[in-house]
Amino acid sequence: MQTMEPTQTTQVTPRPRRPKAIVALAVAIVFVAGAAIAIWAVTNDGGPVAAEDARLELTFTGDDASYVGDREIIEGLAELVFINDGTQPVWFVVQYFEPGSAALESELDRGTDFFTNGTPPGATPIFEQHDPGRTIRSILLEPGTYVLQAADASGDSTHVWQPGIVEVSSD
């Protein structure tokens, strides 16, 4: 014979549901806040960077040159990093043009990849040949425009890459 004992039953209460309007409002707030932060990050222009805080990095790969760094800088002493990722020596050239220089316009009209047989116009505070590797140079930036260039130093050094243009202001 089997004896059956009554079991205790508990009533399961359903989870309280949040009103759909509150959930929708929370999602909308998160979405709007995220969009606002993204727009601010993309459009934020902090203006010129102090020279001592500026990033100036010119890289030559053997087939191309690139510049990574600030484009608007306040005058002062800065560090310029040259990286030769190629296998041959390379010329790293920094040209300086005073504000309003007519020679700057003709230099910029050449584009970022060109051939030349002459010496660079304007002052050249840095005109150095570097073997593969990384070099850091200090440069005193004065108000004006600086054009950063690289040219293959082995054989035909008439092919010039001009990846960086930096504007320097007094404040």
C-alpha atoms as one frame of an Amber mdcrd trajectory, in Angstrom:
protein
   0.000   0.000   0.000   1.219   3.389  -0.844   0.759   6.312   1.344   0.461
   9.602  -0.312   1.305  12.678   1.564   0.132  16.011   0.412   2.890  18.203
  -0.942   3.148  21.835  -0.313   2.413  24.001  -3.239   3.708  27.457  -3.731
   2.278  29.979  -5.941   4.648  31.293  -8.569   4.252  34.973  -9.055   5.096
  36.386 -12.450   8.021  38.782 -12.729   6.850  42.335 -12.763   7.130  43.710
 -16.247   8.574  47.091 -16.893   6.364  49.320 -18.866   7.434  49.345 -22.507
   7.595  53.136 -22.526  10.311  53.174 -19.828  12.400  50.583 -21.686  12.028
  52.484 -24.957  12.999  55.742 -23.241  16.121  54.149 -21.708  17.183  52.729
 -25.082  16.627  56.106 -26.743  18.704  57.922 -24.103  21.588  55.472 -24.507
  21.409  55.776 -28.301  21.336  59.600 -28.279  24.178  59.805 -25.751  26.308
  57.408 -27.822  25.630  59.347 -31.020  26.492  62.646 -29.329  29.787  61.256
 -28.025  30.664  59.844 -31.459  29.905  63.148 -33.209  31.928  65.079 -30.633
  34.899  62.716 -31.042  34.887  63.041 -34.842  34.362  66.795 -35.043  36.346
  67.918 -32.016  39.102  70.239 -33.162  41.181  71.105 -30.168  43.155  73.654
 -32.186  46.930  73.858 -32.357  49.037  71.619 -30.130  52.044  72.903 -28.194
  55.308  71.952 -29.936  56.565  69.933 -26.960  53.320  67.883 -27.010  53.102
  67.493 -30.789  53.438  64.191 -32.603  55.558  64.434 -35.773  56.382  61.117
 -37.458  57.544  60.638 -41.045  57.843  57.046 -42.304  59.454  55.852 -45.530
  58.661  52.261 -46.590  60.845  51.991 -49.672  57.852  52.452 -51.995  55.998
  55.283 -50.292  56.111  57.769 -47.437  53.518  58.709 -44.837  53.084  61.264
 -42.095  51.304  60.663 -38.806  50.941  63.553 -36.431  49.611  66.961 -35.687
  49.012  69.410 -38.516  48.614  72.589 -36.428  51.298  73.317 -33.857  52.242
  76.247 -31.632  55.863  77.320 -32.051  58.576  75.815 -29.896  60.973  72.884
 -29.673  59.531  69.616 -30.981  60.761  66.101 -31.626  60.496  64.756 -35.151
  60.659  60.994 -35.664  62.033  59.622 -38.936  61.397  55.946 -39.650  63.121
  54.272 -42.584  61.325  50.950 -43.063  62.994  50.451 -46.432  66.184  48.533
 -47.127  68.221  51.433 -48.532  69.252  54.868 -47.221  66.720  57.678 -47.552
  66.836  61.455 -47.524  64.576  63.057 -44.939  63.954  66.702 -45.700  62.055
  69.332 -43.742  61.436  72.574 -45.613  60.394  75.795 -43.885  58.391  78.561
 -45.534  57.657  81.889 -43.866  54.005  82.900 -43.580  52.696  84.151 -46.936
  55.630  82.736 -48.923  54.991  82.622 -52.686  57.434  79.692 -53.016  55.152
  77.589 -50.821  52.329  77.699 -53.367  54.520  76.322 -56.148  55.847  73.639
 -53.789  52.347  72.506 -52.865  51.262  72.497 -56.527  53.730  69.638 -57.123
  51.561  67.212 -55.176  52.665  64.515 -52.765  54.636  62.326 -55.175  56.845
  63.999 -57.784  60.226  64.092 -59.528  62.691  66.954 -59.261  66.237  67.760
 -60.336  66.772  70.824 -58.164  67.331  71.497 -54.523  64.262  72.132 -52.387
  63.058  75.745 -52.252  62.785  77.502 -48.916  64.970  76.919 -45.895  65.823
  73.312 -45.033  66.326  72.990 -41.284  66.678  69.225 -41.758  68.252  67.650
 -44.845  69.703  64.333 -43.704  70.387  60.885 -45.080  69.379  57.970 -42.834
  69.936  54.230 -43.015  67.055  51.881 -42.220  65.820  52.323 -38.671  64.360
  54.994 -36.440  65.855  58.439 -35.784  64.608  61.219 -33.519  65.627  64.833
 -34.147  64.779  67.995 -32.277  63.585  70.903 -34.356  62.761  74.473 -33.357
  59.435  75.255 -35.023  58.807  78.900 -35.884  55.575  80.370 -37.256  55.134
  79.340 -40.882  54.654  76.156 -42.897  56.814  73.048 -42.730  56.794  70.526
 -45.564  58.087  67.038 -44.744  59.642  64.987 -47.538  61.457  61.732 -48.162
  63.527  60.634 -51.184  65.324  57.384 -51.924  69.029  58.119 -51.452  70.312
  55.072 -53.325  70.459  55.717 -57.038  67.647  57.969 -58.232  67.040  60.508
 -55.486  64.896  62.664 -57.769  61.717  60.798 -56.754  60.291  62.717 -53.795
  57.387  61.875 -51.496  55.818  64.804 -49.688  53.334  63.337 -47.182  53.259
  65.985 -44.449  52.455  69.676 -44.241  52.459  71.292 -40.816  51.256  74.808
 -39.966  52.995  76.483 -37.024  51.543  79.517 -35.273  52.757  81.788 -32.506
  49.786  80.955 -30.276
